[in-house]
Structure formats: structure tokens, C-alpha cells
Amino acid sequence: MNIFVPVHSHKQLESYSLSNVDAVIFSTVFCSTKTQHPSTVSELEILSKKANQLHLPWYLSINRMILQSEWSDLLSEILQINEYLPTGYIVSDLGVLHYLKKNYPLKTIVLQTDTTITNAYDVEVLLSMGADIVALAKELTLSEVTQIVQRFGSRVLISGFGHQCMSTSNRPLMSNYFNHIQKDVEVMYKRFTLQEEGRTEGYYAIQDTHGFHIFTSSVLEIFDEVEKLAENGLGHLMIDSLFVDDDTILKVIQAFKKEIDIEYAKSEISKRYSLSKALYYTATSAIKVVSE
């Protein structure tokens, strides 16, 4: 089972490489969203050289929808970044998938739409369209994930750890809010905590170049479930490092790689983060309620 993890520094590259992570993910300001540390293309060039020296496969995240007016900029950035020898690309847009498979057929393309891939037929169609690996929706139960993995496991990727995105908007809502209350606050790529009236828990939020995003305060972890999924053929696991410190991510990698005891890892991580199984044992439909 291959483990993917985002990185933005040489220190992370070296540390995670020593823990035998299988692939790393780089982000840029233009191509990527829902990250706190996007790189410039120049910075990515330096990081890619280090990854290549470490013989560590790396992917560029293009995890957003591309507007027609942005295509020329996208093609230019991909053309330049391709010179740095990426293993592949992680994309959300079917148009980007089609373009990359047509023009860069030797690159591995991971399709990750976050919410829309919910059954084995989705996976089958997307693989036929050219995707090499398909990331499942994060709202699925363990039973649903298992059924899909049993059919297409070696070409399936799932989220194994991290804060889950609950809502996203293309509008700069945090900037709009502070403008409305006439307060000058730097908001770009900063973490905020929102608390809804009537609730005790807070939700993490971030605004980037491409919009505004709200995340769960708890962290999904599937340490106990992943071994069974691997036995059923699961090929790929994503660790999301957003809002999580490097030492914790290192423990997560080591736990999934069985380099440290899982119970020890959970105990240590739970001292800093609230852990959850998300919807693995509770279907989305089971928690819907009627608002009064």
C-alpha cells in the first residue's frame, strides 16, 4: 500500500523519506487549494530536485476546477513543472485529466474530487476515461469503502488521516467578513476557528487564493481499519497534513508503515488532536435532521 503525504520543506522531505513514505505532494499558488504552504514555481523546482535526489516520487496537486480563462496559465505552468520530472498529477477537474493523459501520457494521474466518487461504477467509468488512480469520496462508510476496494483496490486511494473539508466556496468569505466589520486582518493562508451558535465545537477555516474552506476540528484516523482494507487490496492512502504538526505526521506515517505500535501512536497523537472515525460507522443519511 502506497502512502502519499503533502510536503513543503526540505526537512519534511528528508524526514518522511527516512520513514519510507511512497510519494509526496507539492502545491503551487496557482494550481492548488486547501493548503497553508503553497510554493512558487521556483520553490517547487528546488523541492523537486531534492525529491529526485532522494528517489522519492512526487506529484503536483491541481485540486481545483479550472476556469476557461485560466487554461493558458495552467498549460504554461504544467509545461514548466513537467521539466522537473514529476511522477504525476493529482487533479479534481475532468478536463485537466483529459488534457494531461493526452499530452503527458506517461505521467500517473490521480483523480480526487473529494465528494462525488461514491460507488464502484464511478471508479470504473473514471478509470476508463484515463485516470490511473481514483480517490474515493470521504463521506463513505467503511462497508462502502470495502466493497469498492474489493473490486478496484490497487487503483483506489482513500483518506487515512487529517482534518476533513466540510464546506468550500470560491468567494473570499473571510476577507468579506473583516471588510464588513471594518477590521484590517491578514487572512490569506491563516487558520481561523469558527464556532456556530448553539454548538460547543469549533471548526477550522482557511482562505486561500481560490476561496474559503471550512474543516472539521477533529482528525479522521483509520489506523485500526486500514489493515483490513489493505488485505482487501487497497493500493493507496492519503495523509493530509493541513493544520497538523510535522512530528505528528511522522508518527502517522510510521504507524501506517508499522514502524511503531499503532496503539502507542494513537495515544500520543490524541494528546494533541481530537481523533474521530468521521462517517466510517455512521452513514451520512443517519445523521441528517429536520431543522425547526
N, C-alpha and C positions, 0 to 999 in steps of 0.2 A: 504494500500500500504506500503510495507516494504522498508526502506531506508538503503542502505549499504554505508559505508564510510571507507576508509583506515585509520589506526592509527599506531603510532609507539612509543607512550609515555603514561605513567600513567595519566598525566594531560589531554590528549586528551580523554582517556577512560572515566574518571570521568565527564568531561565537556559534551561530546557527550551523555553519558548515561543520564545525567540530562535533556537533550533535547529530550529524548525518541527515539534516533536512534534505529533501529531494529536489526542491525548487524554490526559488524566491521570486517575489513580485515587486516590480518597480512601478512608480506612478509619476506622471508629469502633470503640471498645472493644467495644460490643455486637454489631455486625454482622460484624466482620472478625476473621480469624485469620491466623496465619503472617506477622505484621508486627511490627516493632520500635517503630513510631511511630503507634499509633492515636490519633485525635483525639477529643476530646469533641464533642458536637453543637455547642456554642458555638464551638469552634475551627474546626470544619468550616464553619460559617456564614461566618466571616471568610475562610477559604481560598476558599470558593466565590465570594464577592464578587470576590476578586482574579482568579480564573479567568474569571469572566464579564466582567470589565473587559478582560481580555486576549483575549476572544473565543475562549477555549480550552475545548473540550468536556470535561466531566468526568463520571466515573462513580463511584458508590458501590459498594464491594466488600462483597458479602454472601456471602463464600466459605466458608460452613459450613452444616451441616444444622441446621435449626431444630426444636426440640422443641415438642410441643403446648403445654406450659406456658409457652413463650416467645412465642407468637404475638401476644398482646395487646401486649407490649413492642415486638415487631418492627413491628407495624402502626402503633403510635404514633410510633416513630422515623422510619419511612418517610414518614408523613404530614407530620411536621415538616420533614424534609430535602427533601421534594419542593417545599416553598416556596422553596428556594434554587436551583431551576431546574437540576437535574442533567440531563445529556443522556440518561443511562440508568443501568442497574444491571448489575453482574457477579455472577451468582448460581451457587450449586452445587446448590441444592435445587429439585427439580421443582415442589414445592408453592409455593415462592416465585415461581418462573417463572410458574406458572398465576395466582397472585394478582396479580402485577404486570401481566401482559398484560390481565387482566380489569378492573383498577381504574385502571391508568395506561397505556392502550393506545398513547399517543403516545411513550412512552419506549422507547429501544433497550435490549433485553435480551440480554446476552451470557451464555451458559451455559458454565460452566467447572467440570467435575467432576474434573479432574486426571488420572484414570486410566481411566475407563470408556468413553470415546468413541474406538473403535479402528477403525471402518470407515465407509464411505460410507453404509451403510444406517442406522447410528446417527445420522449427521448428518441424513439425510433425514427420519427419524422426529421428531427433536427440532425441526427447522425447522417441521414440520407441526404440532407442539404449541405453537408460538408463539415459539420462540427466533429472534432476528434474526441472531445470530452464534453460532457454536459453536466452542469451543476443543477442539482435539484432545488426546488423551492424550499425555503426554510420553515414553512408552515406545516410540513408533513409530520405525521406521527411516525414512530419507529416502525410500526407494522407496515405503513405505506412505503416508507423508505426501503424496508427489507424486500418487499415484493418487487420493486423496481430494480434493486441491486441484484436480485436473483436472475433477472433477465439480461441486464446490461452492465453488471458490476465493474468490469475492467475499464469501462468508458464513462463511469459516473463519478462525480465529485460532490461531496456534501460538506457543509459547515460543521466543524468539530469543536470549535471554541471561539468565543467572542461575544461582544455586545451585538444584539440583533437590531437591524434597522426596522423601525415601526412605521415611519412616515417620511416621505421626501417630497419636496416641492422645488420647482425651478425658480421660484421667487425668492428674493433676498429678505426673508421674513424677519430675521434678527436685526438687520440694518433698518428695515422699515419700522420696527418697534422702537428702537432707540431714537430714530428721527422723529417719530410721533411724540415721544415724551421729551424731546429736545435735550437729549443727553449724548455727549460725544464719547463713544466707547469703541475701541478696536475690536471688531468681531470676527474678522476673517481667520479661519482655521483655529479658532479658540473653542475650548469646550465650555458649554454652559449647562446648568442643571435647571430643568423646568419642573414645576410642581403644579399639577392640575388641582383645582378646587375640589375638595371632597376626597382627595387621595392623600395617603401618607408618603408614598414612594415618589422619588424624583426620577426624571428622565433626562438622559444626556442629549445634548443638541450641539450641532456644529453648522456653521455656514461656510461654504467654500465658493469658488469662482462660479460654480454651476448651480447653486441653490442652497436649500436649507434642509437639514436632515435631523430626525429625532430617533433616538436609540433606547433600548431597554437599559435600565440601571443595573440589572442582573446580567450575568455572563452565562451563555449557553456552554455546557460541557457534556461530552458524551464518552467519558473515559470508560465507563462500565459497558456501554453499548457497542463501542467500536470493534471490539474483538469478534463479536458475533457477526457484525456486518462484514468484517474482513474475511471471515470464514465463508460467508455467502458470496464473496468475490469482489467486494468494494475495492476500487482501484485508487481513489484519490480523496484526500482530506484537506480541507482548508482551515487554517488557523488565522483568525482575524485579530490583529494586534491593536486596533484602534482603541485608545484610552487605557491600554494595558502596558505596564512597565516591562522593560526588556528581560529582567530576571525571571519574571513570571512566565513570559513567553518561552524562555529557555526551559523552564520546568515542564511546561506543557509539551514541548517537543520531546523532551526526554521521557516523559510519561507515555506518550503515544508510541515512541520508539522502544519502550520497555527498558530504558536505561536506568530508570529509577522506579521505585514502587509507586503504583497508582494511588493507593490509599494515603501514602505519605504526601504525594503531590497534591491531592485534593485537600488534605488537611492544611498544608502550607498556603495554598492559593486561597482557600476560604477565609484565611485570616485577613486578607486584603480586599477580596471581592465576594460579592453575593453570587453564589452559583445556582444555576437552575437547569432544568431539562427542557425548558421552553415548552413546545407543544408535543414533545415526543410521546407523552402518555395521555394527553388531553386534546382531542380534535378541536379545531377552530370552532366548529359549529356548536360544540358543547359549552362554550363559554360566552356565546352571544346572549345578550339580554335585551329586553324591551325597555327603552328609556321612557320614563314617565314625564 
